[in-house]
Amino acid sequence: MAAVPTSLEPVQLGTGYNTPLWAKVLKWASLALVVIIAALLIQRLIASGSWLGVTLTAFIATAVLAVYSTRRAVPMKYLLPGLLLLVALQIWPIVYTVATAFTNYGQGHTLSKEEATAQSIAQSVKEVEGSERYRLSIAVPEGSNVATADLVFLLTSPDGTMQVGSSEGLEPLAADGVQATETGKITAAPGYTILNARQANDRSADLEAFAVPVSDAAGIKAVGLSSAFQGAPTLTYDAGADTLTDTATGTVYTPKDAYWTSPDGEALPTGWKENVGTKNFTDLLTNETIRAGFFKIFLWNVAFAALSVISTFLLGMMLALLFNDDKLKGKGIYRSILILPYAIPGFVTALVWASMFNQDFGLINSLSGLNIDWLGNGWWAKVAILLTNLWLGFPYMFLVCTGALQSVPGDVKEAAKIDGASAVRTLRSIIMPLLLVAVGPLLIASFAFNFNNFSLIFLLTKGGPFNASDTTIGETDLLITYAFRLAFESGSPNIGLASAVCIFIFFIVAAMSYSGFRRTKSLEEVN
């Protein structure tokens, strides 16, 4: 029989408990798996030169081992997964967006300066006069990922000699197991996976930048997907002077606005990403065209969010008051019907309403006998968006207000009735203050949501209608749809400028939300 302690002595946490063998095996197997995955990831990051990624991966792996390999730090065993997800899904995107806002990142400016220089030199390769042409098959090492692995050229010279061309140079290709067409194009080779036309086209950017080195000044380049030639670049880089020189014409290119630019202003097509300081922010505030469009969108953005919140709240509250009457029969059925719009996916509703607003064949014009160009006229497009958002948003407000009304004490309303207060006075002086205590913070959250209601605008009007003279700014654009168009849909996508717009959105919503929460604190006295 175990001895009974004679005094209340502190017992160390974890003592007297034997962990099952299967749990120990599972724990250490999981930790070993984490180490293996981290090691593989670090190898790839080192190969790509991402030292920040190497540091973060090593730190996370060390933290996991330190926390879960001992019985100490019990709270951290629960907090660590949440902290890692917080950093990965919240903090890192914010940091990356802020960092991007201070760069020129966008079309033509996605590479580093070194990569852009190397690509410009590779693009200048011209066929050496008198050199022979090769039959070409594009391949990757067998077993590797065809979308990311290093490219390999399987070459057949005119005399039938087969060779393998990689970033290291040319090597003979053993004929054993090699299959080729009558023209000499290799269709199968041991140790290599030959890319089909679609796979090769997907890697056209890599293919354009790739060349098999033959000498310091020559390399083998692909021309199409079935032929290659030996060529030499016409551009040479002078690291000391930081210039590119075209040996064929004598033109000297110098860095200007993140492009290699000649004295007469002609720039090479490949630019690079660089820090531009506060240029994106000053463009939004000082560039006349951008500034006019930005403030026009901002005013509509605030109006849209405010009107959406007010209209959905008023309709939801009135319906909640109507169906909160104890004398009404079948309230459960009515309430279920009213929340149906909330149960249907928003993107489906937006597409349905877009078809209903069609001027020629839409249900609204057909039933009303009107001939309104709902989506082609700027003002009517705004009305259409507000009506659609009212349909989408009132069920949520109806549910919230219904729950808040049912929590209002009945004796308070009874006391008001005894004191002679009318129904309107009871609603204004008692029910509304108590209702806003619960609903106030949700109204602020709804405002923030509608301020960035990208999906509704994009699916219903795509930000349009647009002015023929300026297709970058639409009549119903929100700041978030404007940022999306700058980043992905404009003639010259500018992700850096779009990131600056997103930072403005963040501070605008934060300021308005802070002001709203400050005001809702006054409602706490109602309780």
C-alpha positions as CSV (number, residue, x, y, z in Angstrom):
1,M,0.0,0.0,0.0
2,A,1.3,3.5,-0.9
3,A,2.3,5.7,1.9
4,V,-0.1,8.5,2.8
5,P,1.7,11.8,3.1
6,T,1.5,13.3,6.6
7,S,1.8,16.9,5.5
8,L,0.7,19.1,2.6
9,E,3.9,19.3,0.7
10,P,4.1,20.8,-2.8
11,V,4.2,18.2,-5.5
12,Q,6.2,18.9,-8.6
13,L,4.0,19.0,-11.8
14,G,4.4,15.9,-13.8
15,T,5.7,13.6,-11.1
16,G,4.0,10.3,-10.6
17,Y,2.8,10.0,-14.2
18,N,4.2,7.6,-16.7
19,T,3.7,8.6,-20.3
20,P,2.6,5.6,-22.5
21,L,5.3,4.2,-24.8
22,W,3.2,4.9,-27.9
23,A,2.9,8.6,-26.9
24,K,6.7,8.9,-26.5
25,V,7.3,7.2,-29.8
26,L,4.8,9.5,-31.5
27,K,6.3,12.6,-29.9
28,W,9.9,11.9,-30.9
29,A,8.8,10.7,-34.4
30,S,7.0,14.0,-34.9
31,L,10.0,16.0,-33.7
32,A,12.2,14.0,-36.0
33,L,9.9,14.7,-38.9
34,V,10.0,18.4,-38.1
35,V,13.8,18.3,-38.2
36,I,13.9,16.4,-41.5
37,I,11.4,18.8,-43.1
38,A,13.3,21.9,-41.8
39,A,16.6,20.4,-43.1
40,L,15.2,19.8,-46.6
41,L,13.7,23.3,-46.7
42,I,16.9,24.9,-45.5
43,Q,18.9,23.1,-48.3
44,R,16.5,24.6,-50.9
45,L,16.6,28.0,-49.3
46,I,20.4,27.9,-49.3
47,A,20.4,26.9,-53.0
48,S,18.2,29.9,-53.8
49,G,20.3,32.2,-51.7
50,S,17.4,33.1,-49.3
51,W,19.4,33.6,-46.1
52,L,16.5,35.2,-44.3
53,G,14.4,32.1,-45.0
54,V,17.2,29.9,-43.7
55,T,17.4,31.9,-40.5
56,L,13.6,31.9,-39.9
57,T,13.3,28.1,-40.7
58,A,16.2,27.3,-38.3
59,F,14.7,29.5,-35.6
60,I,11.3,27.9,-35.9
61,A,12.7,24.3,-35.9
62,T,14.8,25.2,-32.8
63,A,11.8,26.7,-31.0
64,V,9.7,23.6,-31.7
65,L,12.5,21.3,-30.4
66,A,13.1,23.4,-27.3
67,V,9.4,23.6,-26.4
68,Y,8.2,20.1,-27.1
69,S,11.3,18.0,-26.2
70,T,11.0,18.6,-22.5
71,R,8.2,18.7,-19.9
72,R,8.9,22.4,-19.1
73,A,7.2,25.4,-20.6
74,V,3.8,23.8,-20.6
75,P,1.9,27.1,-21.5
76,M,4.2,27.6,-24.5
77,K,3.3,24.2,-25.8
78,Y,-0.2,25.6,-26.4
79,L,0.8,29.1,-27.4
80,L,3.5,28.3,-29.9
81,P,1.2,27.0,-32.7
82,G,-0.9,30.1,-32.4
83,L,2.1,32.4,-32.3
84,L,3.5,30.8,-35.5
85,L,0.2,31.1,-37.3
86,L,-0.1,34.7,-36.1
87,V,3.3,35.6,-37.5
88,A,2.7,33.7,-40.8
89,L,-0.8,34.8,-41.5
90,Q,-1.0,38.3,-40.0
91,I,2.3,39.9,-39.0
92,W,4.3,38.8,-42.0
93,P,1.8,39.9,-44.7
94,I,1.6,43.3,-43.0
95,V,5.3,43.7,-42.8
96,Y,5.7,42.5,-46.5
97,T,3.0,44.9,-47.7
98,V,4.6,47.9,-45.9
99,A,8.0,46.9,-47.3
100,T,6.6,46.6,-50.8
101,A,5.0,50.1,-50.6
102,F,8.4,51.6,-50.5
103,T,9.6,49.9,-53.7
104,N,8.8,50.1,-57.4
105,Y,7.8,46.4,-57.5
106,G,5.6,45.7,-60.5
107,Q,5.7,44.8,-64.2
108,G,9.2,45.0,-65.4
109,H,10.5,45.5,-61.9
110,T,10.4,42.0,-60.3
111,L,14.0,41.0,-60.4
112,S,17.1,42.1,-58.5
113,K,19.6,44.4,-60.3
114,E,22.0,41.5,-60.7
115,E,19.3,39.2,-62.1
116,A,18.0,41.9,-64.5
117,T,21.6,42.6,-65.7
118,A,22.1,38.8,-66.3
119,Q,18.8,38.6,-68.2
120,S,19.6,41.6,-70.4
121,I,22.9,40.1,-71.3
122,A,21.3,36.7,-72.0
123,Q,18.7,38.4,-74.2
124,S,21.5,40.1,-76.2
125,V,22.9,36.8,-77.4
126,K,23.3,36.7,-81.2
127,E,24.1,33.7,-83.3
128,V,27.8,33.4,-84.1
129,E,28.4,33.5,-87.8
130,G,29.2,30.1,-89.2
131,S,28.3,28.2,-86.1
132,E,26.3,25.0,-86.4
133,R,22.6,24.5,-85.4
134,Y,21.6,21.7,-83.0
135,R,18.5,19.6,-82.7
136,L,17.1,20.4,-79.3
137,S,15.1,18.6,-76.6
138,I,14.4,20.5,-73.3
139,A,14.6,18.3,-70.3
140,V,15.1,18.2,-66.5
141,P,16.9,15.6,-64.3
142,E,14.7,12.5,-63.9
143,G,12.6,12.5,-60.7
144,S,12.8,16.3,-60.3
145,N,9.9,18.9,-60.5
146,V,9.4,19.8,-64.1
147,A,8.2,23.3,-63.1
148,T,11.1,24.3,-61.0
149,A,14.1,22.0,-61.7
150,D,17.2,23.3,-63.5
151,L,16.8,23.1,-67.3
152,V,19.0,20.7,-69.4
153,F,19.5,20.8,-73.2
154,L,19.7,17.4,-75.0
155,L,21.5,18.4,-78.2
156,T,22.2,16.6,-81.4
157,S,24.7,18.2,-83.8
158,P,24.5,17.9,-87.6
159,D,27.0,15.0,-87.6
160,G,24.8,13.0,-85.1
161,T,26.9,13.6,-82.0
162,M,24.7,13.7,-78.9
163,Q,25.5,16.0,-75.9
164,V,24.0,17.2,-72.7
165,G,24.1,20.9,-72.0
166,S,23.6,22.3,-68.5
167,S,24.6,25.4,-66.6
168,E,28.0,23.7,-66.1
169,G,28.7,23.2,-69.8
170,L,28.6,20.5,-72.4
171,E,29.0,16.8,-71.8
172,P,28.8,13.7,-74.1
173,L,25.5,11.8,-73.9
174,A,25.8,8.0,-73.9
175,A,23.9,6.5,-76.7
176,D,22.6,3.5,-74.6
177,G,18.9,3.8,-74.1
178,V,18.6,7.1,-76.1
179,Q,15.7,7.3,-78.5
180,A,15.5,9.9,-81.3
181,T,13.5,10.8,-84.4
182,E,14.9,10.5,-87.9
183,T,15.9,14.2,-87.8
184,G,17.9,13.6,-84.6
185,K,15.6,15.1,-82.0
186,I,16.0,13.1,-78.8
187,T,12.6,11.8,-77.5
188,A,13.9,9.7,-74.5
189,A,17.1,9.5,-72.6
190,P,18.0,7.6,-69.4
191,G,18.2,10.0,-66.3
192,Y,16.3,12.8,-67.9
193,T,12.6,13.8,-68.2
194,I,11.9,15.6,-71.5
195,L,9.4,18.4,-71.3
196,N,6.4,18.5,-73.6
197,A,5.4,21.6,-75.5
198,R,3.1,22.8,-72.8
199,Q,5.6,22.3,-70.0
200,A,8.3,24.0,-72.0
201,N,6.0,27.0,-72.7
202,D,5.2,27.3,-69.0
203,R,8.9,27.8,-68.4
204,S,9.5,30.2,-71.3
205,A,11.0,32.9,-69.0
206,D,13.5,30.4,-67.6
207,L,14.2,29.2,-71.1
208,E,14.9,32.7,-72.4
209,A,17.4,33.4,-69.7
210,F,19.1,30.0,-69.9
211,A,22.3,29.4,-72.0
212,V,24.8,26.5,-72.0
213,P,28.2,28.0,-71.5
214,V,30.7,27.1,-74.2
215,S,33.3,29.7,-73.5
216,D,33.6,32.9,-71.5
217,A,32.0,34.8,-74.4
218,A,29.7,32.2,-76.0
219,G,26.9,29.9,-75.2
220,I,24.2,27.7,-76.7
221,K,20.7,29.2,-76.8
222,A,17.4,27.8,-77.7
223,V,15.5,29.1,-80.7
224,G,12.0,27.8,-80.4
225,L,11.5,24.4,-78.8
226,S,13.3,22.1,-81.2
227,S,16.4,24.0,-82.3
228,A,19.5,25.7,-80.7
229,F,22.4,27.7,-81.8
230,Q,25.8,28.8,-80.5
231,G,25.8,32.5,-79.9
232,A,27.6,35.3,-78.0
233,P,26.1,38.3,-76.1
234,T,26.5,41.8,-77.5
235,L,26.2,43.4,-74.1
236,T,29.0,43.4,-71.6
237,Y,28.9,44.6,-68.0
238,D,31.5,46.8,-66.4
239,A,31.2,46.3,-62.6
240,G,33.6,49.2,-61.9
241,A,31.7,51.8,-63.9
242,D,28.3,50.1,-63.4
243,T,27.5,50.2,-67.1
244,L,26.3,47.9,-69.9
245,T,28.0,48.3,-73.2
246,D,26.7,47.1,-76.6
247,T,29.8,45.9,-78.4
248,A,27.9,45.9,-81.7
249,T,26.9,49.6,-81.6
250,G,29.1,51.0,-78.9
251,T,26.1,52.3,-76.9
252,V,26.7,52.6,-73.2
253,Y,23.7,52.0,-70.9
254,T,23.6,53.4,-67.3
255,P,21.1,52.8,-64.5
256,K,18.2,55.2,-64.5
257,D,14.8,54.7,-62.9
258,A,15.6,51.0,-62.4
259,Y,16.3,50.4,-66.1
260,W,19.5,50.2,-68.1
261,T,19.1,53.4,-70.2
262,S,21.1,54.8,-73.1
263,P,22.1,58.5,-73.5
264,D,19.2,59.1,-75.9
265,G,16.7,57.7,-73.3
266,E,16.1,54.3,-74.8
267,A,15.8,51.7,-72.1
268,L,16.4,47.9,-72.1
269,P,13.1,46.0,-71.5
270,T,14.2,44.3,-68.2
271,G,14.2,46.5,-65.1
272,W,14.8,45.7,-61.5
273,K,13.2,46.2,-58.1
274,E,14.6,48.9,-55.9
275,N,13.7,51.1,-53.0
276,V,12.0,54.3,-54.1
277,G,11.4,55.8,-50.6
278,T,8.1,57.6,-50.2
279,K,7.5,58.1,-53.9
280,N,4.4,55.9,-54.0
281,F,2.8,57.9,-51.2
282,T,3.7,61.3,-52.6
283,D,2.4,60.2,-56.0
284,L,-1.0,59.4,-54.4
285,L,-1.1,62.9,-52.8
286,T,0.7,65.1,-55.3
287,N,0.2,63.5,-58.8
288,E,-2.8,65.4,-60.1
289,T,-4.4,62.5,-62.0
290,I,-3.8,59.9,-59.3
291,R,-4.8,62.4,-56.5
292,A,-8.1,63.4,-58.2
293,G,-9.1,59.8,-58.7
294,F,-7.9,58.7,-55.2
295,F,-10.1,61.3,-53.4
296,K,-13.0,60.7,-55.7
297,I,-12.9,57.0,-54.8
298,F,-12.3,57.8,-51.1
299,L,-15.5,59.9,-50.9
300,W,-17.6,57.2,-52.6
301,N,-15.9,54.5,-50.4
302,V,-16.9,56.3,-47.2
303,A,-20.4,57.0,-48.5
304,F,-20.9,53.4,-49.6
305,A,-19.7,51.9,-46.3
306,A,-21.8,54.4,-44.2
307,L,-25.0,54.0,-46.3
308,S,-24.6,50.2,-46.3
309,V,-24.4,50.1,-42.5
310,I,-27.2,52.5,-41.9
311,S,-29.6,50.9,-44.4
312,T,-29.0,47.3,-43.4
313,F,-29.2,48.2,-39.7
314,L,-32.5,50.2,-40.0
315,L,-34.2,47.5,-42.1
316,G,-32.9,44.7,-39.9
317,M,-33.9,46.5,-36.7
318,M,-37.4,47.3,-38.0
319,L,-38.0,43.7,-39.0
320,A,-36.6,42.5,-35.7
321,L,-39.0,44.8,-33.8
322,L,-41.9,43.6,-35.9
323,F,-41.2,39.9,-35.3
324,N,-40.4,40.4,-31.6
325,D,-44.1,41.0,-30.8
326,D,-45.3,38.2,-28.5
327,K,-48.8,38.3,-30.2
328,L,-47.4,37.4,-33.6
329,K,-47.9,33.8,-34.6
330,G,-45.5,31.8,-36.7
331,K,-42.5,34.0,-35.9
332,G,-40.0,31.1,-36.3
333,I,-41.2,30.5,-39.9
334,Y,-41.0,34.2,-40.8
335,R,-37.5,34.6,-39.3
336,S,-36.3,31.5,-41.2
337,I,-37.5,33.0,-44.4
338,L,-35.8,36.3,-43.7
339,I,-32.4,34.9,-43.2
340,L,-32.4,33.0,-46.5
341,P,-30.4,35.7,-48.3
342,Y,-27.7,35.4,-45.6
343,A,-27.5,31.6,-46.2
344,I,-26.8,31.9,-49.9
345,P,-23.2,32.6,-50.9
346,G,-22.6,36.3,-51.5
347,F,-20.8,35.8,-54.8
348,V,-23.9,33.9,-56.2
349,T,-26.2,36.6,-55.0
350,A,-24.0,39.3,-56.6
351,L,-24.0,37.5,-60.0
352,V,-27.8,37.0,-59.8
353,W,-28.4,40.7,-59.1
354,A,-26.0,41.7,-61.9
355,S,-28.2,39.8,-64.3
356,M,-31.3,41.3,-62.8
357,F,-29.9,44.8,-63.4
358,N,-29.3,44.2,-67.1
359,Q,-30.9,47.1,-69.0
360,D,-32.4,45.1,-71.8
361,F,-33.1,41.7,-70.3
362,G,-33.0,42.2,-66.6
363,L,-35.9,41.3,-64.3
364,I,-36.0,44.7,-62.6
365,N,-36.6,46.7,-65.8
366,S,-38.9,44.0,-67.2
367,L,-41.2,44.0,-64.1
368,S,-41.2,47.8,-63.5
369,G,-41.4,48.9,-67.1
370,L,-38.4,51.1,-66.6
371,N,-35.5,51.5,-69.0
372,I,-32.7,52.4,-66.5
373,D,-29.1,51.7,-67.5
374,W,-28.4,50.3,-64.0
375,L,-24.8,49.3,-64.6
376,G,-23.9,51.7,-67.4
377,N,-24.7,55.0,-65.6
378,G,-22.5,56.0,-62.7
379,W,-25.2,57.2,-60.3
380,W,-27.6,54.3,-61.0
381,A,-24.7,51.8,-60.7
382,K,-24.1,53.2,-57.1
383,V,-27.9,52.7,-56.4
384,A,-27.7,49.2,-57.7
385,I,-24.7,48.4,-55.5
386,L,-26.5,49.8,-52.4
387,L,-29.7,47.8,-53.1
388,T,-27.7,44.6,-53.6
389,N,-25.8,45.2,-50.4
390,L,-29.0,45.9,-48.6
391,W,-30.3,42.5,-49.6
392,L,-27.1,40.8,-48.6
393,G,-26.7,42.7,-45.3
394,F,-30.1,43.1,-43.6
395,P,-30.4,39.4,-42.5
396,Y,-27.2,39.7,-40.4
397,M,-28.5,42.9,-38.8
398,F,-31.9,41.2,-38.3
399,L,-30.3,38.3,-36.5
400,V,-28.2,40.5,-34.3
401,C,-31.0,42.9,-33.4
402,T,-33.4,40.0,-32.7
403,G,-30.9,38.5,-30.2
404,A,-30.3,41.9,-28.6
405,L,-34.1,42.7,-28.3
406,Q,-34.7,39.4,-26.6
407,S,-32.1,40.3,-24.0
408,V,-33.9,43.5,-23.0
409,P,-35.5,43.0,-19.6
410,G,-39.3,42.9,-19.8
411,D,-39.7,44.7,-16.5
412,V,-38.0,47.7,-17.9
413,K,-40.5,48.0,-20.7
414,E,-43.3,47.3,-18.3
415,A,-42.1,50.1,-16.0
416,A,-42.0,52.5,-18.9
417,K,-45.6,51.6,-19.9
418,I,-46.8,52.2,-16.3
419,D,-45.1,55.6,-16.3
420,G,-47.1,56.5,-19.4
421,A,-44.4,56.3,-22.0
422,S,-45.6,55.8,-25.5
423,A,-44.3,53.1,-27.8
424,V,-42.2,55.5,-29.7
425,R,-40.8,57.0,-26.5
426,T,-40.0,53.6,-25.1
427,L,-38.2,52.7,-28.4
428,R,-36.2,55.9,-28.4
429,S,-35.3,56.2,-24.7
430,I,-35.1,52.6,-23.5
431,I,-34.9,49.9,-26.3
432,M,-32.6,51.8,-28.7
433,P,-29.9,52.6,-26.0
434,L,-29.9,49.0,-24.8
435,L,-29.9,47.7,-28.3
436,L,-26.9,49.9,-29.3
437,V,-24.9,48.6,-26.3
438,A,-24.8,45.2,-28.0
439,V,-25.0,46.3,-31.7
440,G,-22.6,49.3,-31.6
441,P,-19.3,47.4,-31.9
442,L,-20.9,45.2,-34.6
443,L,-21.9,48.3,-36.6
444,I,-18.2,49.5,-36.5
445,A,-17.1,46.0,-37.7
446,S,-19.7,46.1,-40.5
447,F,-18.4,49.5,-41.6
448,A,-14.8,48.2,-41.7
449,F,-16.0,45.2,-43.7
450,N,-18.0,47.2,-46.2
451,F,-15.1,49.7,-46.6
452,N,-13.2,46.8,-48.1
453,N,-16.1,45.0,-49.8
454,F,-14.1,43.9,-52.8
455,S,-16.2,40.9,-53.9
456,L,-19.5,42.8,-54.2
457,I,-18.0,45.6,-56.4
458,F,-15.9,43.2,-58.5
459,L,-18.7,40.8,-59.2
460,L,-21.4,43.4,-59.8
461,T,-19.7,46.2,-61.7
462,K,-15.9,45.5,-61.6
463,G,-15.6,49.1,-60.5
464,G,-17.3,50.5,-63.6
465,P,-18.7,52.2,-65.5
466,F,-15.5,53.7,-66.7
467,N,-14.7,57.0,-68.4
468,A,-13.5,56.6,-71.9
469,S,-10.6,59.0,-71.2
470,D,-9.4,57.1,-68.0
471,T,-10.1,53.4,-67.7
472,T,-8.1,53.0,-64.5
473,I,-10.7,54.7,-62.2
474,G,-14.4,53.6,-62.3
475,E,-17.5,55.3,-60.9
476,T,-18.1,52.6,-58.3
477,D,-14.5,51.7,-57.5
478,L,-13.6,51.3,-53.8
479,L,-10.0,51.9,-52.7
480,I,-9.5,48.1,-52.5
481,T,-10.7,47.5,-56.1
482,Y,-8.5,50.5,-57.2
483,A,-5.5,48.9,-55.5
484,F,-6.3,45.6,-57.2
485,R,-6.5,47.2,-60.6
486,L,-3.2,49.0,-60.1
487,A,-1.5,45.8,-59.0
488,F,-2.9,43.3,-61.6
489,E,-5.1,44.8,-64.3
490,S,-3.6,48.1,-65.4
491,G,-1.5,48.4,-68.5
492,S,1.6,48.7,-66.3
493,P,0.8,46.8,-63.0
494,N,2.4,48.6,-60.0
495,I,2.2,46.5,-56.9
496,G,4.3,49.0,-54.9
497,L,1.7,51.8,-55.5
498,A,-1.1,49.3,-54.8
499,S,0.6,48.5,-51.5
500,A,0.7,52.2,-50.6
501,V,-3.0,52.4,-51.3
502,C,-3.6,49.4,-48.9
503,I,-1.6,51.2,-46.2
504,F,-3.8,54.3,-46.6
505,I,-6.9,52.0,-46.3
506,F,-5.5,50.5,-43.1
507,F,-5.0,53.9,-41.4
508,I,-8.3,55.3,-42.6
509,V,-10.3,52.3,-41.3
510,A,-8.2,52.2,-38.1
511,A,-8.9,55.9,-37.4
512,M,-12.6,55.6,-38.1
513,S,-12.9,52.4,-36.0
514,Y,-11.0,54.0,-33.1
515,S,-13.3,57.0,-33.2
516,G,-16.4,54.7,-33.3
517,F,-15.2,52.6,-30.4
518,R,-14.5,55.8,-28.4
519,R,-18.1,56.9,-28.9
520,T,-19.6,53.5,-28.1
521,K,-17.9,53.7,-24.6
522,S,-20.5,56.2,-23.7
523,L,-23.2,53.5,-24.2
524,E,-21.6,51.5,-21.3
525,E,-23.3,53.9,-18.9
526,V,-26.6,52.5,-20.1
527,N,-25.9,49.2,-18.4
